[in-house]
Amino acid sequence: MRRDWTIWRTDVCRWLLQIGVIGAVLGVGYLTWGGLSGYFASPVDPIRVARVANTLAYFLYCCGWMVALGLVGLYWEWRPIGITVFLSSAFAWILMPFVFAAIAGANTDLTMRGVDALKSFLTPLIIVSFVQSVWAFVEYWRYGPTLRLKARKAGQLVVSIQREKEKKRPTYRHFLTPLSPCWKLPVVDRLMCEHCPVMKRRRPCWKLKAGCQCSPAIVDAVLAGMAEKMGETGWLLSSTLLQWQKGRRPPCHRCSIFLQHQQIKYDWLAPVAFFAPPVLLFVGWERYQTVYTKAVHWLNHLWMQIAFTPPASFDPLGLNNETMAIFVAVVLGVVAMVYAVRLVEFALFRLFL
């Protein structure tokens, strides 16, 4: 099934932007807290403070690349995004020494280390936005100011059949499950189903990779069957309706039949995915406690490495207790429930599994 690169780019850039922003907020917030607490103006251990500032500089540099690529990639179609980010980052670059010196309370060598850590976040933004600005200017110069980008037309593939209106008959609504075939879905025309070769083979169209919305051979068979029933000849063949080249896979991700099949699977899988995290957490509580203890020990060790002053206890974060274990489990459970549903949505409507 053909993948749409625009959808992939949007999803990847959105994830990069979210992760980068969260990391940047944590890094800049911790650096600002250190400045307000006086660790840069009057440090107890200057060597340790300098090492922490260098570590934060590398961390913010990586976050800067994620934010820059995510922001420019997500708003690529908006041409002024490059020059807007470039001017904002350059303005922040100029003001950074004065702002952080005011926060730290002194203009020392350690304060400049903090300024360099903050500038390391702005460096990727300036580079990526400058490249995008140059590209936008070249495109503007090549195609002229009156050019309007044409959006890709993604419409539903339908076969328009002219026939007289028949008397409406009461339709039987099937109990739909993820295993329901295509001919039982309500979006499929009942008259076409009677003559569809897919229904006679008792296999849904998404498994055969051919159906009444995309395969010329099946459309011809349906039209021939309907024309014979109505006693008409000279119906328009599918060769003039569908222009698919031989060997190309049908665009199932734009077919109303397949999309409803995916929606039915989502309706069944989303509740299961939503309630699965708390059930798994309850079943594997002892394993969670083991993993939580190891994670707390790792976080405490990390804090001892990046703290501006040496910690006084072996549990400086205060996480090594039963109350915090339950609290963290509740928070992680809620986040897992939300993202489990998002994962099902991504798998069905982006990967089309």
HELIX and SHEET records of a PDB file:
HELIX    1   1 TRP A    5  LEU A   36  1                                  32    
HELIX    2   2 PRO A   46  LEU A   74  1                                  29    
HELIX    3   3 ILE A   81  ALA A  104  1                                  24    
HELIX    4   4 ASP A  109  TYR A  143  1                                  35    
HELIX    5   5 CYS A  182  LYS A  184  5                                   3    
HELIX    6   6 ARG A  190  CYS A  193  1                                   4    
HELIX    7   7 PRO A  197  LYS A  200  1                                   4    
HELIX    8   8 CYS A  205  LEU A  208  1                                   4    
HELIX    9   9 PRO A  216  MET A  230  1                                  15    
HELIX   10  10 SER A  238  THR A  240  5                                   3    
HELIX   11  11 CYS A  252  ARG A  254  5                                   3    
HELIX   12  12 SER A  256  VAL A  283  1                                  28    
HELIX   13  13 TRP A  285  ILE A  306  1                                  22    
HELIX   14  14 GLU A  322  PHE A  349  1                                  28    
END                                                                             
